[in-house]
């Protein structure tokens, strides 16, 4: 059967993609951030999965206020970088895995989670920046290391899903993966966050203490973290800090959630501020 071997958590700041694409990774401002992902890129080379299930939020490119799915799974064969106003990123197209994606959709919907099925989708920085950070720079005519299943979550327009619902969804995704009748090594990635606010009187807010407490709880007490209400995210981590509920989907998919004896191994942890007025957090957990 297929299995989830590891979870990856990372911010997906758009300016990180710009820095990569414009060759600025060694500049004084950006160098400390990219150094924090050097271990991760080597880890990816050593632990290349067969499929990545990547949780992100669309930033009004594939979806707009005309249509806002709470949870949307990409079941197509390929996805192209979106034009977010200054042309698509010059990175490879994303190759999908329709068989596993369709199976997950079937299984999760039968577990009473409503998903929107998306067969055609352009993917923005929310998905491509994590791939660049973890896999390194790739030529536009090249390829990412493995197929990717995009899973978009609405954390832009209220109402957004609760942390508890996201956590429970992660458990259902793991059950779906494990019921797929093919020997696949799957990684699940949760992206977005950490603390940041891009507008209003608190624009530029970063809460390092809250962010690091979140990382601690994500590792050791995820079920407790799942109960944190939306207002806490907004008050402590800024209006865009609500993106962190997406990390709870990936954490809920880890084996220890239902089998406490399988404590995950923390392979890497990194935190850095600022990156374009945003806090960057990163974790790699391997299933016990």
C-alpha positions in Angstrom: 0.0 0.0 0.0 1.0 3.6 -0.3 2.3 5.4 2.8 3.0 8.9 4.1 6.7 8.9 5.1 7.2 12.5 6.1 5.6 15.9 6.4 7.2 19.2 5.4 6.1 22.6 6.7 7.2 25.9 5.2 6.2 29.4 4.5 5.6 30.4 0.8 6.4 34.1 0.7 6.1 35.3 -2.9 9.2 37.5 -2.5 11.3 34.4 -1.9 10.4 33.2 -5.4 11.4 36.6 -6.8 14.7 36.4 -5.0 15.4 33.0 -6.5 14.2 33.9 -10.0 16.3 37.1 -10.0 19.5 35.5 -8.7 19.5 37.3 -5.3 19.8 34.3 -3.0 23.4 35.2 -2.0 22.6 38.8 -1.2 23.1 39.8 2.4 19.4 40.2 3.0 18.4 36.8 1.6 21.4 34.6 2.3 20.5 33.7 5.9 17.1 32.5 4.8 18.3 30.3 2.0 21.0 28.8 4.2 18.2 27.6 6.4 17.0 25.4 3.6 20.4 23.9 2.6 19.8 20.9 4.9 16.3 20.5 3.4 17.5 20.4 -0.2 20.0 17.7 0.7 17.3 15.8 2.7 15.0 15.9 -0.4 17.8 14.5 -2.6 18.3 11.7 0.0 14.5 11.1 0.6 12.9 11.7 -2.8 9.3 10.7 -2.6 7.1 9.2 -5.4 4.5 11.8 -4.9 4.1 15.1 -2.9 0.7 16.1 -1.6 1.1 19.8 -1.3 -1.4 21.9 0.7 -1.4 25.6 -0.1 -3.8 28.5 -0.7 -4.5 30.1 -4.0 -4.0 33.9 -4.0 -6.8 34.9 -6.3 -5.3 33.4 -9.4 -7.1 30.1 -10.0 -10.0 31.1 -7.9 -11.6 34.5 -7.3 -14.5 36.0 -5.3 -16.8 34.5 -7.9 -15.9 30.9 -6.8 -14.2 30.1 -3.5 -13.9 26.3 -2.6 -13.0 25.6 1.0 -11.0 22.5 -0.1 -10.0 21.8 -3.7 -7.9 18.9 -4.9 -6.1 18.9 -8.3 -6.8 15.6 -10.2 -5.3 16.7 -13.5 -2.2 15.5 -15.3 -0.3 18.8 -15.3 -0.4 22.3 -13.9 1.3 25.4 -15.2 2.7 28.4 -13.2 0.1 31.1 -12.9 0.6 34.7 -14.1 0.2 36.7 -10.8 0.5 40.1 -12.5 4.1 40.1 -13.7 4.2 36.9 -15.8 4.4 33.3 -14.7 7.5 32.2 -12.7 10.1 30.6 -15.0 9.9 27.2 -13.3 8.8 23.8 -14.7 5.2 22.8 -15.0 3.9 20.6 -12.2 3.2 17.0 -13.2 0.2 15.6 -11.3 -0.8 12.1 -10.2 -4.4 11.7 -11.3 -4.7 8.1 -10.1 -3.7 8.8 -6.5 -5.5 12.2 -6.4 -8.8 10.7 -7.7 -8.5 7.9 -5.1 -7.9 10.4 -2.3 -10.9 12.5 -3.4 -13.1 9.4 -3.5 -11.9 8.2 -0.1 -12.0 11.6 1.7 -15.5 12.4 0.3 -16.7 9.1 1.6 -15.3 10.1 5.0 -17.7 13.0 4.9 -15.4 15.8 3.8 -16.6 17.8 0.8 -13.9 18.4 -1.8 -14.0 20.4 -5.0 -12.5 18.4 -7.8 -10.3 20.5 -10.1 -9.1 19.0 -13.4 -7.5 22.2 -14.8 -5.6 24.5 -12.5 -2.8 27.1 -12.7 -0.7 27.1 -9.6 0.7 30.3 -8.0 3.6 31.0 -5.6 1.8 29.2 -2.8 2.8 26.0 -4.5 5.8 26.8 -6.6 7.9 28.7 -3.9 7.9 25.6 -1.5 9.0 23.4 -4.4 11.8 25.9 -5.2 12.9 26.0 -1.6 13.0 22.3 -1.1 14.1 21.1 -4.5 16.4 24.0 -5.6 16.3 26.0 -8.8 15.1 24.1 -11.9 15.2 25.2 -15.5 11.9 26.1 -17.0 12.1 23.2 -19.5 13.2 20.8 -16.7 11.1 18.9 -14.2 10.4 18.8 -10.5 11.7 15.6 -8.7 8.3 13.9 -8.6 4.6 14.3 -9.3 2.7 16.8 -7.1 -1.0 16.7 -6.0 -2.1 20.3 -5.4 -4.6 20.8 -2.5 -5.9 24.3 -2.2 -7.5 25.6 1.0 -9.5 28.8 1.4 -7.7 30.9 4.0 -8.3 34.2 2.2 -12.1 34.8 2.4 -14.0 34.2 5.6 -15.4 31.9 6.7 -12.3 29.7 6.6 -12.1 26.1 7.9 -11.2 25.6 11.6 -8.0 24.2 12.8 -9.8 21.2 14.1 -11.5 20.5 10.8 -8.1 20.8 9.1 -6.5 18.4 11.6 -9.3 15.9 11.1 -9.0 16.2 7.3 -5.3 15.3 7.6 -6.3 12.1 9.3 -8.7 11.2 6.5 -6.1 12.0 3.9 -3.7 9.5 5.6 -6.3 6.8 5.6 -7.0 7.5 1.9 -3.3 7.3 1.0 -2.9 4.0 3.0 -5.8 2.5 1.2 -4.3 3.1 -2.3 -3.3 -0.2 -3.8 0.2 0.7 -5.0 3.5 0.9 -3.2 4.1 4.7 -3.2 6.2 6.8 -0.9 4.1 10.0 -0.3 5.2 13.2 1.5 2.6 15.7 2.7 3.5 19.4 2.8 1.7 22.1 4.7 2.6 25.6 3.5 1.8 29.3 4.3 2.4 31.5 7.3 3.9 32.2 9.7 2.9 35.5 11.4 2.4 38.4 9.0 -0.1 41.1 8.2 0.0 42.9 4.9 -2.5 45.7 5.4 -4.2 47.9 8.0 -2.9 49.5 11.2 -0.9 46.4 12.1 0.8 45.9 8.7 4.2 44.4 9.2 3.3 42.5 12.4 5.6 39.6 13.3 5.2 37.7 16.6 8.3 35.5 17.0 7.3 34.2 20.4 3.9 33.0 19.2 5.4 31.5 16.0 7.9 29.4 17.9 5.3 28.3 20.4 3.2 27.2 17.4 6.2 25.1 16.1 6.7 23.5 19.5 3.0 22.6 19.8 2.9 21.4 16.2 5.6 18.9 17.0 4.5 17.8 20.5 0.9 18.7 21.1 -0.9 18.9 17.7 -4.3 17.8 19.0 -4.2 20.7 21.5 -3.1 23.1 18.8 -6.0 22.0 16.6 -8.4 23.5 19.1 -7.0 27.0 18.9 -9.8 29.4 17.6 -9.4 31.6 14.6 -9.4 34.8 16.7 -6.1 33.7 18.4 -4.4 33.4 15.0 -5.6 36.8 13.9 -4.8 38.5 17.2 -1.4 36.9 17.7 -0.1 36.2 14.1 -1.9 38.9 12.0 -4.6 38.7 9.5 -2.6 36.4 7.2 -1.4 34.2 10.1 -4.6 32.1 9.6 -2.7 30.4 6.8 -1.2 28.2 9.6 -4.3 26.1 9.8 -3.1 24.5 6.6 -0.1 23.1 8.5 -2.6 21.2 10.7 -3.8 19.2 7.7 -0.2 17.9 7.1 0.3 17.3 10.8 -3.0 15.4 11.1 -1.7 13.1 8.4 1.2 11.8 10.5 1.0 8.4 12.1 1.4 9.3 15.7 -2.0 11.1 15.7 -3.7 7.7 15.9 -0.7 5.6 17.1 1.1 7.5 19.9 3.9 5.0 19.8 5.0 6.3 16.4 6.5 9.6 17.6 7.8 11.5 14.6 11.4 12.5 14.2 12.2 16.1 13.8 14.8 16.2 11.0 15.1 19.9 10.7 13.6 23.1 12.2 14.3 26.6 11.0 12.8 30.1 11.8 13.9 33.4 10.3 12.7 37.0 10.2 12.2 39.0 8.2 11.5 37.9 4.7 9.6 40.7 3.0 7.9 41.7 6.3 7.0 38.1 7.0 8.2 35.4 9.4 9.5 32.2 7.8 9.0 28.9 9.6 10.1 25.5 8.4 9.9 21.9 9.8 10.6 18.4 8.5 9.1 15.5 10.4 9.6 11.8 9.5 7.1 9.2 10.6 8.1 7.1 13.5 
